[in-house]
């Protein structure tokens, strides 16, 4: 099948912008022309590609096509740079990962490769249970996820396990949990979570104390550093990556582990397309090697 570049450009613009009007602005044509090109592509392929919702969403076939188009673009950019014997061309790569990976091992491990290979990152920070969906829809070229099973056309490699400890400041424990983390005390003591998608704290409280989500107050503080700061300064208690605890540094109000016998281990996997450009292959190798040196095995 020969794909018409104008039609695929229109489809990709709609898929990425979520709107025919924004796609038209990006392509400098009318929204009607964008619609006609997308419909022509759907006719040629014999399947719907875009769900005309607000915002627009891709169908499963559209997701597969978007994955293909993005991979083809990355491969084309690397091939052109190689044929031109050029080392000055940069490449933009979209990657999805959880905030704790971004805030701990990701940049220390990858900074030198990103500079050397001139990779421009388009990072999407999402809960580790939801990054897989971004790869599935074609929005990213790779992701760090808790999902072990690779999707069709992709590979998955175990990175290691990120261990979390349920931490609180000493003053918070004395104020809110003086008799320990009991069911009754947990009903009143504020939790600190990243977002409403963050289930580390809620899963622990449900499994250990039988408390469902909503049965206790909860702060939502996105970002590894901000979340950790909220716990350190006594706003509440929450799951903190063990890797960060050596840098707690608040001697006047040290952190305490509320459940030292019950750490939470989260296995992480790197997912990426099997057919990759050389620079993305190098990025994937570096991510896997670096994570395995730092995360628990």
C-alpha positions as CSV (number, residue, x, y, z in Angstrom):
1,X,0.0,0.0,0.0
2,X,1.3,3.4,-1.0
3,X,0.5,6.1,1.7
4,X,-0.1,9.6,0.5
5,X,2.3,11.9,2.4
6,X,-0.3,14.8,2.5
7,X,-2.9,12.4,3.9
8,X,-0.6,10.9,6.5
9,X,0.6,14.4,7.5
10,X,-3.1,15.5,8.0
11,X,-3.8,12.3,10.0
12,X,-0.8,12.8,12.2
13,X,-1.5,16.4,12.8
14,X,-5.1,15.6,14.0
15,X,-3.9,12.7,16.1
16,X,-1.3,14.8,17.9
17,X,-3.3,18.0,18.3
18,X,-6.7,16.4,19.0
19,X,-8.5,18.8,16.8
20,X,-9.0,19.4,13.1
21,X,-8.8,23.2,13.4
22,X,-5.4,23.1,15.2
23,X,-4.2,20.5,12.6
24,X,-5.2,23.0,9.9
25,X,-3.3,25.8,11.5
26,X,-0.2,23.5,11.8
27,X,-0.4,22.5,8.1
28,X,-1.4,25.9,6.9
29,X,-4.5,24.6,5.1
30,X,-8.2,24.7,5.9
31,X,-9.9,22.4,8.4
32,X,-12.1,21.1,5.5
33,X,-9.0,20.1,3.6
34,X,-7.6,18.3,6.6
35,X,-10.9,16.4,7.0
36,X,-10.9,15.4,3.3
37,X,-7.4,14.1,3.5
38,X,-8.1,12.1,6.6
39,X,-11.2,10.6,5.1
40,X,-9.3,9.8,1.9
41,X,-6.7,8.0,4.0
42,X,-9.3,6.1,5.9
43,X,-10.9,5.0,2.5
44,X,-7.5,3.9,1.2
45,X,-6.8,1.8,4.3
46,X,-10.4,0.6,4.7
47,X,-10.7,1.5,8.3
48,X,-11.6,4.4,10.6
49,X,-8.5,6.1,12.0
50,X,-9.9,9.1,14.0
51,X,-12.8,9.1,16.4
52,X,-14.4,12.5,15.9
53,X,-14.7,13.2,19.6
54,X,-13.6,16.3,21.6
55,X,-10.7,15.9,21.7
56,X,-10.2,13.6,18.7
57,X,-8.8,10.2,19.5
58,X,-7.2,7.5,17.3
59,X,-8.8,4.2,16.8
60,X,-6.7,1.0,17.3
61,X,-5.8,1.0,13.6
62,X,-5.0,4.7,13.9
63,X,-2.8,4.0,16.8
64,X,-0.8,1.5,14.8
65,X,-0.5,3.9,11.9
66,X,0.7,6.7,14.2
67,X,3.3,4.4,15.7
68,X,4.5,3.5,12.2
69,X,4.6,7.1,11.0
70,X,6.6,8.2,14.1
71,X,9.1,5.4,13.7
72,X,9.5,6.1,10.0
73,X,10.2,9.7,10.8
74,X,12.9,8.8,13.4
75,X,14.5,6.3,11.0
76,X,14.5,8.8,8.2
77,X,16.2,11.5,10.3
78,X,19.0,9.1,11.3
79,X,19.5,7.8,7.8
80,X,19.7,11.3,6.4
81,X,22.3,12.3,9.0
82,X,24.3,9.2,8.2
83,X,24.2,9.6,4.4
84,X,25.2,13.3,4.8
85,X,28.0,12.2,7.1
86,X,26.6,14.8,9.5
87,X,27.0,14.9,13.2
88,X,25.2,18.2,13.7
89,X,21.7,17.0,13.2
90,X,19.6,16.6,16.4
91,X,16.8,14.2,16.8
92,X,13.7,14.7,19.0
93,X,12.6,11.6,20.9
94,X,9.4,11.3,23.0
95,X,9.7,9.2,26.1
96,X,7.2,8.6,28.9
97,X,8.4,7.8,32.5
98,X,7.3,8.1,36.1
99,X,8.3,11.1,38.2
100,X,10.4,9.0,40.5
101,X,12.6,7.7,37.7
102,X,12.9,11.2,36.3
103,X,13.8,12.6,39.8
104,X,16.3,9.9,40.7
105,X,18.4,7.9,38.2
106,X,17.3,9.1,34.7
107,X,19.4,12.2,34.1
108,X,22.5,11.2,36.0
109,X,22.6,8.0,33.9
110,X,21.7,9.5,30.5
111,X,23.0,13.1,30.4
112,X,26.3,12.3,28.6
113,X,24.6,10.1,26.0
114,X,21.9,12.7,25.3
115,X,24.6,15.3,24.7
116,X,26.8,13.1,22.6
117,X,24.0,11.7,20.4
118,X,22.3,15.1,20.2
119,X,19.0,13.7,21.3
120,X,16.3,16.3,22.1
121,X,14.0,14.9,24.7
122,X,10.2,15.4,24.7
123,X,9.5,13.9,28.1
124,X,6.0,13.0,29.3
125,X,5.8,12.4,33.1
126,X,3.0,10.1,34.0
127,X,2.3,7.5,36.7
128,X,4.2,4.3,36.0
129,X,0.9,2.4,35.7
130,X,-0.2,4.6,32.8
131,X,2.9,5.3,30.7
132,X,2.2,2.1,28.7
133,X,-0.9,3.7,27.3
134,X,1.1,6.5,25.8
135,X,3.3,4.0,23.9
136,X,0.2,2.1,22.8
137,X,-1.3,5.2,21.3
138,X,1.9,6.1,19.5
139,X,2.6,9.2,21.5
140,X,6.0,8.1,22.6
141,X,8.9,6.0,21.3
142,X,9.6,4.3,24.6
143,X,8.4,4.2,28.2
144,X,9.2,3.1,31.7
145,X,6.2,1.1,33.0
146,X,5.1,-1.5,35.5
147,X,3.6,-3.5,32.7
148,X,5.7,-6.6,31.9
149,X,4.1,-7.8,28.7
150,X,5.3,-6.1,25.5
151,X,2.8,-5.0,22.9
152,X,3.0,-6.1,19.3
153,X,6.0,-4.7,17.6
154,X,7.7,-3.7,20.8
155,X,10.2,-5.3,23.3
156,X,10.2,-5.1,27.1
157,X,13.2,-5.4,29.3
158,X,13.3,-5.6,33.1
159,X,15.0,-2.6,34.6
160,X,14.8,-3.5,38.3
161,X,12.7,-2.7,41.3
162,X,12.2,0.7,42.9
163,X,11.7,0.3,46.6
164,X,9.5,2.7,48.5
165,X,9.3,3.4,52.2
166,X,6.3,4.8,54.1
167,X,8.0,7.9,55.6
168,X,7.0,10.8,57.9
169,X,8.8,13.5,59.8
170,X,9.4,12.9,63.5
171,X,7.2,15.8,64.4
172,X,4.3,14.5,62.2
173,X,4.5,11.1,63.7
174,X,4.4,12.6,67.2
175,X,1.5,14.8,66.3
176,X,-0.7,12.5,64.2
177,X,0.5,8.9,64.8
178,X,1.8,8.9,68.3
179,X,0.4,5.4,68.9
180,X,1.6,4.1,65.6
181,X,-0.1,3.7,62.2
182,X,-3.4,2.3,63.4
183,X,-6.6,2.2,61.4
184,X,-8.2,4.9,63.6
185,X,-5.2,7.2,63.4
186,X,-4.9,6.7,59.7
187,X,-8.4,8.0,59.2
188,X,-7.3,11.4,60.4
189,X,-3.6,11.6,59.4
190,X,-3.1,13.3,56.0
191,X,-1.4,11.3,53.3
192,X,0.8,12.9,50.6
193,X,0.3,11.5,47.1
194,X,1.6,12.7,43.7
195,X,-1.8,12.8,41.9
196,X,-5.0,10.9,41.9
197,X,-3.4,8.3,39.7
198,X,-0.8,7.6,42.3
199,X,-2.0,4.4,44.1
200,X,1.1,3.6,46.2
201,X,-0.3,5.0,49.4
202,X,-3.9,4.0,48.8
203,X,-2.9,0.4,48.0
204,X,-0.9,0.1,51.1
205,X,-3.6,1.5,53.4
206,X,-6.2,-0.8,51.7
207,X,-4.1,-3.9,52.0
208,X,-2.7,-3.3,55.5
209,X,-5.5,-1.4,57.3
210,X,-8.5,-2.1,55.1
211,X,-9.0,1.7,54.5
212,X,-10.5,2.5,51.0
213,X,-9.4,5.6,49.1
214,X,-11.3,8.6,50.4
215,X,-11.4,7.4,54.0
216,X,-8.6,9.7,55.0
217,X,-7.4,13.2,54.1
218,X,-4.9,13.4,51.2
219,X,-2.6,16.1,49.8
220,X,-1.8,15.9,46.1
221,X,1.7,17.2,45.4
222,X,3.1,16.3,42.0
223,X,6.8,15.9,41.3
224,X,9.5,13.9,43.2
225,X,11.2,16.8,44.9
226,X,8.0,18.7,45.9
227,X,6.4,15.4,47.2
228,X,9.5,14.6,49.2
229,X,9.6,18.2,50.6
230,X,5.9,18.0,51.7
231,X,6.7,14.8,53.6
232,X,9.9,16.2,55.1
233,X,8.2,19.4,56.3
234,X,5.4,17.4,58.0
235,X,2.4,18.0,55.8
236,X,1.7,14.3,55.8
237,X,3.2,10.9,55.3
238,X,3.8,9.1,52.0
239,X,5.8,6.6,50.0
240,X,9.3,7.9,49.2
241,X,11.8,6.1,46.9
242,X,14.4,4.5,49.1
243,X,17.0,5.9,46.8
244,X,16.2,9.4,48.0
245,X,16.4,8.8,51.7
246,X,20.2,9.3,52.0
247,X,19.6,12.9,51.0
248,X,16.9,13.6,53.5
249,X,19.1,16.1,55.3
250,X,16.6,17.6,57.9
251,X,18.5,16.8,61.1
252,X,16.2,19.0,63.3
253,X,13.2,16.8,62.2
254,X,14.5,13.5,60.9
255,X,12.3,11.2,58.8
256,X,11.0,7.9,60.3
257,X,9.9,4.8,58.6
258,X,6.3,4.0,59.6
259,X,6.3,0.5,58.3
260,X,9.9,-0.7,58.3
261,X,8.9,-4.4,57.8
262,X,6.7,-3.6,54.9
263,X,8.5,-1.8,52.0
264,X,6.7,-1.5,48.7
265,X,8.6,-2.8,45.7
266,X,7.5,-1.6,42.2
267,X,9.1,-3.5,39.3
268,X,9.8,-1.3,36.3
269,X,10.3,-2.3,32.6
270,X,11.6,-0.4,29.6
271,X,9.3,-0.7,26.5
272,X,10.4,0.4,23.0
273,X,9.8,-0.4,19.4
274,X,11.8,-3.4,18.1
275,X,12.7,-1.5,14.8
276,X,14.5,1.6,16.0
277,X,17.0,4.2,14.7
278,X,20.6,3.7,15.8
279,X,20.4,6.6,18.2
280,X,17.2,5.3,19.9
281,X,18.8,1.9,20.1
282,X,21.7,3.5,22.0
283,X,19.3,5.4,24.2
284,X,17.4,2.1,25.0
285,X,20.7,0.3,25.9
286,X,21.8,3.1,28.1
287,X,18.5,3.3,29.9
288,X,18.5,-0.5,30.6
289,X,22.1,-0.6,31.7
290,X,21.9,2.5,33.9
291,X,18.7,1.4,35.6
292,X,20.0,-2.0,36.3
293,X,23.1,-0.5,38.0
294,X,20.9,1.7,40.3
295,X,17.6,-0.1,40.9
296,X,17.2,-3.2,43.0
297,X,17.4,-6.6,41.2
